[in-house]
Amino acid sequence: DGGITQSPKYLFRKEGQNVTLSCEQNLNHDAMYWYRQDPGQGLRLIYYSQIVNDFQKGDIAEGYSVSREKKESFPLTVTSAQKNPTAFYLCASTPGQWYTEAFFGQGTRLTVV
Amino acid sequence: KNQVEQSPQSLIILEGKNCTLQCNYTVSPFSNLRWYKQDTGRGPVSLTIMTFSENTKSNGRYTATLDADTKQSSLHITASQLSDSASYICVVSAGGTASKLTFGTGTRLQVTL
């Protein structure tokens, strides 16, 4: 089955630690995205990548980093510089940059303890 | 600033009843509008897309409308089922690229017996 796989589903992190969220897709999509979802707010774009080895900051990139070394993979690192990292993180993909239907993974819930 | 506002914030209805969710947007340049369904703890899934020239579109028991003049959209759910319990998110695209999506905060619908 084609789709987007995010892992882990739940993640706990101590303050001051970096943590990496995994996102893998087998849809052969060129573009991938990371969003953050908080209660009472719409999804906000963290980073996106339209092609391998290239990525762009979204609206709330501070405290996050990404890489895109393979077409299928777009991991997100939440660094200790992110002031309020507890949130639900969603990875998405589109066939290319000029498509607007985003296909989402099942999300990772990150909790800082 | 592009914005998408949804109402009501939450809604409880009896199984078998109809309901209508509202979306108002100020997004420029407007490309299209999608309604997504998001089950709790899962990623959103696209239900329907509305482009500038479309007024009404149906997908099973879901019917979306768009009034581009007043910048309003609605999602009507007919003969609700328990499985309709979810958050419904209105998403507007500016410029035809997924990197410029504006997400509403969603309407949380609960269908009860």
Chai-1 contact restraints between the chains, C-beta under 6 A:
chainA,res_idxA,chainB,res_idxB,connection_type,confidence,min_distance_angstrom,max_distance_angstrom,comment,restraint_id
A,G42,B,F103,contact,1.0,0.0,6.0,A-B,restraint_1
A,G42,B,G104,contact,1.0,0.0,6.0,A-B,restraint_2
A,G42,B,T105,contact,1.0,0.0,6.0,A-B,restraint_3
A,L43,B,F103,contact,1.0,0.0,6.0,A-B,restraint_4
A,Y48,B,S99,contact,1.0,0.0,6.0,A-B,restraint_5
A,L90,B,G43,contact,1.0,0.0,6.0,A-B,restraint_6
A,T94,B,A98,contact,1.0,0.0,6.0,A-B,restraint_7
A,Q97,B,T97,contact,1.0,0.0,6.0,A-B,restraint_8
A,W98,B,G96,contact,1.0,0.0,6.0,A-B,restraint_9
A,W98,B,T97,contact,1.0,0.0,6.0,A-B,restraint_10
A,T100,B,N32,contact,1.0,0.0,6.0,A-B,restraint_11
A,T100,B,S93,contact,1.0,0.0,6.0,A-B,restraint_12
A,T100,B,A98,contact,1.0,0.0,6.0,A-B,restraint_13
A,E101,B,S46,contact,1.0,0.0,6.0,A-B,restraint_14
A,A102,B,A98,contact,1.0,0.0,6.0,A-B,restraint_15
A,F104,B,G43,contact,1.0,0.0,6.0,A-B,restraint_16
A,F104,B,P44,contact,1.0,0.0,6.0,A-B,restraint_17
A,G105,B,G43,contact,1.0,0.0,6.0,A-B,restraint_18
A,Q106,B,R42,contact,1.0,0.0,6.0,A-B,restraint_19
A,Q106,B,G43,contact,1.0,0.0,6.0,A-B,restraint_20
A,G107,B,G43,contact,1.0,0.0,6.0,A-B,restraint_21
